[in-house]
Amino acid sequence: MANLYYAEQLAEAPLAPGTVVEVTGDEAHHAVRVSRLRTGERILIGDGQGRIGEGEVETAERDRFTVRLDTVHEAATPAPALVLVQALAKGDRDERAIEQATEFGVDAIVPWQANRSVSRWNGSGDKAERGCEKWQRIAREAAKQSLRPRIPGVRPLTSLAGLCELAALPSTEVIALHPRGNHPLSAWVSAHAATLNGGAGGAHEVVVVVGPEGGFSDTELDRLEAAGAQIAVLGETVLRTSSAGPAALAVLNVALGRW
């Protein structure tokens, strides 16, 4: 299997068989110096927004390489989009969730400052911005490892009020994962399969909300439910905040026929 490298600057450039693409900067340095990319090797080049080309490396220098594309493929836009709202967690558990969720096909990621989040991003001016940038780097690397044509975008830090606004949108289905739920996630997805798979009035986004280590507060669940969110359970066991989101994505991928 050919390795994938991203060149986001290609998003605004025409790509076609025969195009020679030049990659520079950190991506080229890592490819040549770390991955030992060599002339004649076949690789994949993506713009991170759905287009991937395959071709042969023509030159490989210290911080630069070029590849002539043989084929170019544009992936269809996923519908509905799968969004993970991940509560900030201590240690690296939220980062592990981002990495695995990307491998499991998430389309967008939203950091959430929950009531019981030990980690806090809203205390200093640029902490949230730096946190989002780090999550974006994690998502990019996981997408590259998984050979994904699209890199999931990390949206700005949200709050409970922001989630409630999201849950009230008719084009969005918000599902909070919590043992208080009256039905399993799989049952809810089966009941809504027709609309989720492109039926009339179907959701444009399915948003999975995962709480921190201490779980949701009663107030958070009550307000989300009142705003229109569904409360669903993932089996009979309690999952870590790092694994609940990826597990939910697996259920959704099967139900939507993506796996």
Secondary structure, 3 states (H helix, E strand, C coil): CCCEEECHHHHHCCCCCCCEEEEEHHHHHHHHHHCCCCCCCEEEEECCECEEEEEEEEEEECCEEEEEEEEEEECCCCCCEEEEEEECCCCCHHHHHHHHHHHCCCCEEEEECCCCCCCCCCCCCCHHHHHHHHHHHHHHHHHHHCCCCECCEECCCECHHHHHHHHCCCCEEEEEECCCCCEEHHHHHHHCHHHHCCCCCCCCEEEEEECCCCCCCHHHHHHHHHHCCEEEECCCCCCCHHHHHHHHHHHHHHHCCCC
